[in-house]
Amino acid sequence: MSILAKQSIKKLSIYLAAILLAFTLTTPTANAKVPDYYGGVFDEYSYEEYFFLSGNPILFTGKPTITEKESKNQLTSTYKFTLTSTAGDKLTRSIVYVSDLKNHETKGQITSNTKVKSFSEKITTVADKATYTLDDYQFSQGSVRDNRPATDYYSGNVVGRKIYLKNYKSGTKTINEKITVFISGRDVGYKNFWGSTDTQIMENEIVSDAGTFFVTSKVSDSKSRTLEYEPHTPSLSSFVGGHSVVSNSNIISEYTYNMPYHAGTGTLYLNKEKTPTIERLIVPKFRDIANHWSKPNIEKLYSLGIFDESSNFFSPDAPMTKYQFTAGVAKAVDLRVLEQKATSRAPAKAAYSDLDPKDPDYLFIDSALKKGIVSPVNADLFGAKQSITRAEAATIIVRSLGLEGRAPSPGYKTTFIDDNKIPKGAKDSIYVATELGLIDPDKKNRINANEVLTKGKASQLLVRYMNFLESDLKQNYRDDMFYFD
């Protein structure tokens, strides 16, 4: 692959777009989703969950069948389980949920309401020689998904009631007992190109003839893509190392129970992890970054195709333009801009006079404009060649995350000594970006909002941005929910 000829730039752009598409198709789906509402975990091989109605926890294992089908704004989710325990207990379950979806296009949100369409469940236990049959299942879940350019966020609430009929023998007498399970819970999550997490917390109040007891299940399914450096040991080589995108998927579960009439109190854990997948990236060969402090950042971004310089020189201390940074953010979050069809004879007219629709990155800019994460200079100019400042860069990133509204009410002051120099339109983004750890003040507590970003500093900011998408969101939606909720 040559990076010296101008003609190769277009080929490189198409190649990198293919790499991003390949990640989407060949890695585990980026949409993490907890299987049903029982606190179970699964990998490619098997599924596990705990059952509590008998009064003592029973670990069931097996292979589930999970399917989803969406048609005419309705999502049908089907869960089928055939499970056994080491003691010979058996569980069969088949439940179909139907979700009515409503797309609020002007708000960029989707709401859904979920109900049970059909159900059947039967458990036979060896220890108490009993059969538990699900006789009635009432269930309702309402959720909202906020679709932001970089990340989708969602939240849902669940209420329900299950009635089981327990049948067992006491001596020669057959006993029929009703067990009622009252359910309440919530489901939160996010999804972006770099990963997703779905965390579910369910509270179960179980009422039986023996008394009332409680079980809480917490389960979190996470999928993530991370960049890892791969050293190249042989010294006689054209390169010394490169990067890979490693895709991981794991699901963890925690059950806490308070069953004073049976097993007492306790906590149980489950964990499943799928086999990682690896995608090797192209190797950067810039000649002017060997001793530069931002070399690791630059090499990461080049490997991913976020930079596609047409020479062997990156010029890390040169200013980063608004065009380059906006395209970099769009590529970093994989906005999935569609390339113009090869059959098109003439390109679409550019939205602004300083944009060229024939440029390989034009559609990234156009998408960023349409999604509102970047603003033009005026009705005629985008400002493509202008050097980007820290304030402008922070605004683009925070808007892409949809978090600009998390700043305090207007009229507040930041703690920085140069607060009065922060542009009015960028103040909220500067505040949020510092709270998220994306930008930091200098040693004198100046945020330097109007400082022009060099390509090296802009690379550092873009890598921090991707790290936030890779790991910070996961910590907030998993660890904080599990251990500090």
PyMOL commands that set and color helices and strands:
alter all, ss='L'
color gray80, all
select helices_A, chain A and resi 7-26+295-304+322-332+362-370+390-401+404-406+419-421+424-435+455-483
alter helices_A, ss='H'
color red, helices_A
select strands_A, chain A and resi 41-42+47-51+58-62+65-71+74-84+90-104+109-125+130-147+151-170+173-192+195-208+211-231+241-259+264-273+277-280
alter strands_A, ss='S'
color yellow, strands_A
deselect
rebuild
show_as cartoon
